[in-house]
């Protein structure tokens, strides 16, 4: 997903140059791409609420709304330039945790220069000693402690130079969505995957009310999705492998089954709908522990009342546990791709904490035999 959106979060006190720098950055980005949005503090206030308040709690709440709007856009591969004071550590921490690519820019300007600029007349009260009327200085300021780009915007650098400095920073990619895409593209291209529906899909099918909606997370070659479709279900299926999704789309142009190539952890599109069922076979152990929590929360939100979440996943009692390079707790890189082995009680606790009721849970062999292998597998049915 090379086109993943970036959030440029440009912060600083009033008069620091946020709008000037943000505008120039926006137009520089527009020279090479169309998917760019500029969000300025004044514009955002009108969008979020015209009757905004200025207490600490109101400002903090508003800043978090800005952050969530930005994430909604970057999740859809949009580059966002957001210019806002928002001097709150928790908001910036939320940004860094929740945005796949995030650039925090702090325009650090000495107070004396801000008073001289006084572009909107806001520092007149400050000069008179009435700090309570000065936006961004009337409350305890939480200055950025570890910004990606810190610029002393005191006029010694041109706007062009500042923008080049921002663009020279390459944000870290905060997801492992692409970690094994190449591996799975090759795997499915060689037709290694079984073609018949899995035993889990057959077991789940007996519990479904026909002509309802089901979301398949990590559908692979689509064998289970197609099985559900043939058994009169309305299916939405998602997978990271572009090769297999392109093939499935070419071969299955039907109204009641739709295949999507995207990140099933946080896809804005799939988690904007409502479903009767969600199906996850061998997908939770392909993501890390934090992403698993995000998936569970997202699934809970999109399931209708009484909807069911069907899960089949590898256990820590699997014979492959411990093989290869350890990359995190219970997680290994082996035979060309990532595997995380699940602790049943921990997964159950996550589901219950989210609000699910556990209808079925069993860990056993015989659930997913493959060739000479018959691993220990966890099966769960959780109901909203």
C-alpha positions in Angstrom: 0.0 0.0 0.0 2.6 2.6 -1.1 -0.1 5.3 -1.4 -1.0 5.2 2.3 -2.0 8.7 3.4 0.2 10.8 5.7 -0.9 13.1 8.4 1.1 16.3 8.7 0.1 17.7 12.1 1.4 21.2 12.2 1.2 22.7 15.7 2.4 25.8 17.5 1.0 28.9 19.3 -1.1 31.5 17.5 1.1 33.5 15.2 3.6 30.7 14.8 3.0 30.4 11.1 0.9 27.3 11.0 -1.5 28.5 8.3 1.3 29.9 6.1 3.4 26.8 6.3 0.4 24.5 6.0 -0.8 26.2 2.9 2.6 26.1 1.1 3.0 22.4 2.1 -0.5 21.6 0.8 0.3 23.1 -2.6 3.7 21.4 -2.8 2.0 18.1 -2.2 -0.7 18.9 -4.8 2.0 19.2 -7.4 2.5 15.4 -7.4 -0.8 14.0 -6.2 -4.5 14.7 -6.1 -5.4 13.1 -2.8 -4.5 16.0 -0.5 -6.7 17.9 2.0 -5.9 21.0 4.0 -7.5 21.4 7.5 -7.0 24.7 9.2 -8.0 25.3 12.8 -10.6 28.0 11.9 -12.2 25.7 9.2 -12.2 22.8 11.6 -14.0 24.8 14.3 -16.9 25.5 11.9 -17.1 21.8 10.9 -17.0 20.4 14.4 -19.1 23.1 16.1 -19.7 26.8 15.4 -20.5 27.5 19.1 -17.2 26.3 20.4 -16.1 26.8 24.0 -12.7 27.6 25.2 -12.4 25.8 28.6 -9.6 23.3 28.8 -12.0 20.3 28.6 -13.7 21.8 25.5 -10.5 22.5 23.7 -9.1 19.1 24.5 -12.3 17.4 23.3 -12.3 19.5 20.1 -8.6 18.7 19.4 -9.4 15.0 19.7 -12.2 15.4 17.2 -9.7 17.0 14.8 -7.4 14.0 15.3 -10.2 11.5 14.5 -11.2 13.4 11.4 -7.6 13.3 10.2 -7.4 9.5 10.8 -10.6 8.9 8.9 -9.1 10.6 5.9 -5.6 9.1 6.1 -7.2 5.6 6.4 -8.6 6.3 3.0 -5.1 7.0 1.6 -5.5 10.8 1.7 -2.6 13.1 2.6 -3.8 15.5 5.3 -2.2 18.8 6.3 -3.7 19.8 9.7 -2.8 23.2 11.2 -3.9 23.5 14.8 -2.7 24.7 18.2 -3.9 21.6 20.1 -1.2 21.7 22.7 -2.1 18.4 24.3 0.2 15.5 24.9 -2.6 12.9 24.9 -3.9 14.1 21.5 -0.4 13.9 19.9 0.1 10.5 21.4 -3.2 9.3 20.0 -2.2 10.6 16.6 1.1 8.7 16.7 -0.5 5.5 17.9 -3.4 5.5 15.5 -2.1 6.9 12.2 -0.2 4.6 9.9 2.1 7.5 8.8 2.4 10.5 11.0 4.6 13.6 10.9 4.4 15.9 13.9 5.7 19.4 13.1 6.3 21.9 15.9 6.7 25.5 14.9 8.6 26.8 17.9 8.6 30.6 18.0 9.9 32.8 20.9 7.2 34.6 22.7 8.7 38.0 22.0 8.5 37.4 18.2 4.9 36.2 18.6 4.0 39.5 20.3 5.7 41.5 17.6 3.8 39.6 14.9 0.4 39.9 16.6 -1.3 39.2 13.3 -4.8 38.9 14.6 -4.4 41.2 17.5 -4.6 38.3 19.9 -1.4 39.3 21.8 -2.6 42.8 22.7 -4.2 41.4 25.9 -0.9 39.5 26.6 1.0 42.7 26.3 -1.4 44.3 28.8 -1.0 41.4 31.1 -4.4 39.9 30.5 -3.2 36.4 29.5 -6.7 34.8 29.9 -7.8 36.2 26.6 -4.9 34.9 24.6 -5.6 31.7 22.6 -3.1 29.0 23.5 -1.5 30.9 26.3 -4.3 31.2 28.8 -4.0 27.5 29.9 -1.1 25.2 30.9 0.7 24.6 27.6 1.9 21.1 26.8 4.6 21.7 24.3 5.5 18.8 21.9 8.3 16.8 23.5 9.4 14.6 20.6 8.2 16.2 17.4 9.4 14.7 14.2 10.3 18.1 12.8 11.0 21.1 15.1 11.4 24.4 13.4 12.3 27.7 15.1 10.1 29.8 12.8 11.5 33.1 13.8 11.8 34.5 10.2 15.4 33.3 9.7 14.2 30.6 7.3 12.0 31.1 4.2 8.7 29.4 3.9 10.1 27.3 1.0 13.0 26.1 3.2 10.7 25.2 6.0 8.4 23.2 3.7 11.4 21.4 2.2 12.6 20.4 5.7 9.2 19.0 6.5 9.0 17.0 3.2 12.5 15.6 3.8 11.2 13.7 6.8 10.1 10.2 6.0 7.5 8.9 8.5 7.8 5.3 9.8 5.1 3.0 8.5 3.1 2.0 11.6 1.5 -1.2 10.4 2.7 -4.6 9.2 -0.2 -4.9 6.7 2.4 -5.2 3.9 4.7 -7.5 5.8 3.9 -10.7 3.9 1.9 -9.5 0.9 4.6 -10.7 -1.5 4.7 -14.1 0.1 0.9 -14.5 -0.1 0.8 -13.2 -3.7 3.3 -15.9 -4.7 1.6 -18.5 -2.6 -1.8 -18.0 -4.3 -0.3 -17.5 -7.7 1.1 -21.1 -7.4 -2.3 -22.4 -6.5 -1.0 -24.0 -3.3 -4.0 -23.2 -1.2 -6.8 -25.8 -0.9 -9.8 -25.2 -3.1 -12.6 -26.9 -1.1 -14.3 -25.0 1.7 -12.6 -25.4 5.1 -14.1 -27.6 7.8 -14.6 -24.5 9.8 -16.7 -22.9 7.1 -18.8 -26.0 6.8 -19.3 -26.0 10.6 -20.2 -22.3 10.6 -22.6 -22.6 7.7 -24.8 -24.8 9.8 -25.3 -21.9 12.2 -26.1 -19.2 9.7 -29.5 -17.8 8.8 -29.6 -17.6 5.1 -29.7 -14.4 3.0 -28.0 -12.5 5.9 -24.7 -10.6 5.6 -21.3 -12.0 6.5 -17.9 -10.3 6.6 -14.9 -12.5 5.9 -11.7 -11.1 7.3 -8.6 -12.4 5.5 -10.4 -14.4 2.9 -7.3 -15.8 1.1 -8.3 -17.5 -2.2 -11.9 -17.0 -1.4 -12.9 -20.7 -0.9 -14.9 -20.1 2.2 -16.4 -16.8 1.0 -17.6 -18.5 -2.2 -19.0 -21.4 -0.1 -21.0 -19.0 2.0 -22.2 -17.2 -1.2 -23.3 -20.5 -2.8 -25.2 -21.2 0.4 -27.3 -18.0 -0.1 -25.3 -15.5 2.1 -24.5 -11.9 1.2 -20.7 -11.8 1.4 -18.1 -9.1 1.8 -14.6 -10.5 1.8 -11.3 -8.7 2.4 -7.6 -9.8 2.0 -4.2 -8.1 1.6 -3.2 -10.2 -1.5 -3.8 -8.1 -4.6 -3.2 -11.1 -6.8 -5.9 -13.2 -5.3 -8.4 -10.4 -5.0 -8.0 -9.3 -8.6 -8.5 -12.9 -9.7 -11.6 -13.3 -7.5 -13.1 -10.1 -8.8 -12.6 -11.2 -12.5 -14.2 -14.5 -11.9 -17.0 -13.5 -9.5 -18.9 -10.4 -10.8 -22.1 -11.0 -8.7 -24.2 -8.6 -6.7 -24.2 -10.6 -3.4 -20.4 -11.2 -3.1 -17.8 -8.5 -3.1 -14.0 -8.9 -2.7 -11.8 -6.0 -1.3 -8.1 -5.7 -1.2 -7.4 -3.7 1.9 -6.2 -3.8 5.5 -8.8 -5.8 7.5 -7.5 -4.4 10.7 -8.8 -0.9 10.2 -10.4 -0.6 6.8 -12.7 2.5 6.9 -14.8 1.0 4.1 -15.6 -2.4 5.6 -16.1 -1.1 9.1 -18.5 1.5 8.0 -21.2 -1.0 7.3 -23.4 -3.4 9.4 -23.2 -7.2 9.3 -25.1 -10.1 10.8 -21.9 -12.2 11.0 -18.2 -11.8 11.0 -15.9 -14.7 10.0 -12.2 -14.9 10.8 -10.3 -18.1 9.9 -6.5 -18.0 10.4 -6.5 -14.2 10.2 -6.0 -13.1 13.9 -2.7 -14.9 14.1 -1.5 -13.0 11.1 -1.6 -9.7 13.0 0.0 -8.5 16.2 -1.6 -8.3 19.6 -2.5 -4.6 19.4 -4.1 -5.0 16.0 -6.1 -8.0 17.3 -7.6 -5.7 19.9 -8.5 -3.2 17.2 -10.1 -5.8 15.0 -12.2 -7.1 17.9 -13.4 -3.5 18.7 -14.2 -2.8 15.1 -16.1 -6.1 14.6 -18.1 -5.4 17.7 -19.1 -2.0 16.4 -20.2 -3.2 13.0 -22.1 -6.4 14.1 -25.8 -6.0 14.5 -27.4 -6.8 17.9 -27.3 -10.5 18.3 -24.6 -10.8 15.5 -22.0 -13.5 15.8 -18.2 -13.4 15.4 -16.8 -16.8 14.3 -13.1 -17.3 15.0 -10.6 -20.1 14.2 -7.0 -19.5 14.9 -3.7 -21.1 15.8 -2.9 -21.9 19.5 0.3 -21.6 21.5 0.1 -25.4 21.6 0.7 -25.6 17.9 3.8 -27.6 16.9 5.1 -24.6 15.0 5.2 -22.5 18.1 8.8 -21.3 18.8 10.1 -22.1 15.3 11.9 -19.3 13.3 12.9 -15.8 14.4 11.0 -14.5 17.4 9.7 -11.0 16.6 7.4 -10.4 19.6 5.7 -12.3 22.4 4.3 -15.5 21.0 5.1 -14.3 17.5 7.6 -15.7 15.0 8.8 -15.2 11.4 9.1 -18.7 9.9 9.0 -20.2 6.4 8.7 -16.7 4.8 5.9 -15.2 6.8 4.7 -14.0 10.2 2.7 -16.1 12.7 1.4 -15.2 16.1 0.2 -18.0 18.3 -2.9 -17.3 20.4 -3.5 -17.8 24.1 -7.1 -18.9 24.4 -7.9 -17.3 27.8 -6.3 -14.0 26.7 -8.4 -13.8 23.5 -11.6 -14.7 25.4 -10.9 -12.0 27.9 -10.5 -9.4 25.1 -13.8 -10.5 23.6 -15.7 -10.3 26.9 -14.1 -7.0 27.8 -15.4 -5.6 24.5 -18.9 -6.7 25.3 -19.2 -10.1 23.6 -20.9 -13.1 25.1 -19.1 -16.4 24.5 -21.4 -19.0 23.0 -18.8 -21.6 22.1 -15.1 -22.1 22.8 -12.9 -25.2 22.2 -9.3 -25.9 21.6 -8.6 -29.2 20.0 -7.1 -31.2 17.1 -9.2 -32.3 14.2 -10.4 -28.8 13.4 -7.9 -28.0 10.6 -6.0 -31.1 9.4 -3.7 -30.4 6.4 -1.6 -33.2 4.9 0.2 -34.9 7.7 -0.4 -32.0 10.1 -3.2 -31.8 12.6 -2.4 -28.7 14.7 -4.1 -27.6 18.0 -6.7 -25.1 16.9 -8.9 -22.6 18.9 -12.6 -22.2 17.8 -14.8 -19.5 19.3 -18.3 -18.2 18.6 -18.9 -14.8 20.3 -22.2 -13.0 20.2 -22.9 -9.3 20.4 
